[in-house]
Amino acid sequence: DAGVTQSPTHLIKTRGQHVTLRCSPISGHKSVSWYQQVLGQGPQFIFQYYEKEERGRGNFPDRFSARQFPNYSSELNVNALLLGDSALYLCASSLDRGSSYEQYFGPGTRLTVT
Amino acid sequence: AQSVTQLGSHVSVSEGTPVLLRCNYSSSYSPSLFWYVQHPNKGLQLLLKYTSAATLVKGINGFEAEFKKSETSFHLTKPSAHMSDAAEYFCVVPGVGTYKYIFGTGTRLKVLA
């Protein structure tokens, strides 16, 4: 079975631009979470979506938004990019929305903002 | 609030010697706890998880961890390090009443030949 997939793998953007990152969960998984991992740190929770609705949000500005589609895939959007948004963005899927459900992580999208 | 603290951002061991990566948690109750591994340019992989069953948890690749409530610890161990164990290791606790994972700051394991 395919794992969590993310696209693109790498991305270079300029300050002020907008970016869209995509994630496809494991088949049968209804929950998708997004994390930001800045170099040298542990991942930080951004969003969780379950059944197309936002179920949790981390301490990130409104420039960050996401959505989940009927097929449970998800997009993370970041507007007005800042240099500090440079990070590895990880998507994780799980069967259900509870935090005790194991989350399966994708390989991530490496975003570089110049 | 839930939190985890990983002691030692970098650990070096020689191949064939034991591995010990430290994690202490803060929680008002007995939480679930996880260890994840991240190899360079790869996603996070679950090594093992504690969910209030047996306190000694065995994971993949010969790793194990022991939940000690009295010490609020969940240290990761392996009897004999292999070169392929070189990676970043994260201790994780699920947030209470939320759906997020709370990650420690990570420990980078280096295995010397």
Interface residues (C-beta under 8 A of the other chain):
Chain A: G3 V4 S31 S33 Y35 G40 Q41 G42 P43 Q44 F45 Q48 Y50 R55 G56 G58 L90 A92 R97 G98 S99 S100 E102 Q103 Y104 F105 G106 P107 G108
Chain B: S32 F34 Y36 N41 K42 G43 L44 Q45 L46 K49 T51 F90 P94 G95 V96 T98 Y99 K100 Y101 I102 F103 G104 T105 G106
